[in-house]
Amino acid sequence: MCLRLVGELDMSTVGQLNDTIDRLAADGARQLLLDLAELTFCDSTGIAAFVRGDNRAAADGGWLRLTGATGRVDRVLQVTGLADVLAYQPDTADPASQDAP
């Protein structure tokens, strides 16, 4: 399952992402790709949502990957170390070809 995040991910929008991840997990989704190519901003609540989603997926025997971040969002992933912790693919060309963590 691929989710495309658009705009800003912050305290006012992170609840929607968490709710969507929870709903997809409850519906049986075990593999989740978050496409960040159109995400223009991500604060600490967004980072926490990525970690929460990754933990949720792992607990259910699945995985969560991030892909396509640019600009500030890519910088946040690099500076926080999240790019190293989560399965981060800068290129959205063929995310299915990457091995699960």
Phi, psi and omega in degrees: 000135179243130174248127176262119178266131184234137176088225185251139174246106183212191185304328183278345183240346187297330179300323178296318179294313179300317179297319180294315178299316179298317181295316179297319178296318179296330178276001175103001178292128181243345180236121186228123177252124176258113179273113185259011185302329181253011176277123185261344183205143177213121178259191184297331178290328175292317177301315179299323179294322177297315180294317178300315179297320178296316178297319179297313180298315180297320179296332180266008179081020182240204179210159173233133177235151174248144179212155168078009182296143178227167173052230183299322182294316176300317180299317178300316179297322180287312184295322181281347183084001182295330178299329179276328184281314179267160176286095183254127178242107180300329185262130179269007187306308182211074183297334181290340182280349181278143177288145175292149180295000000 
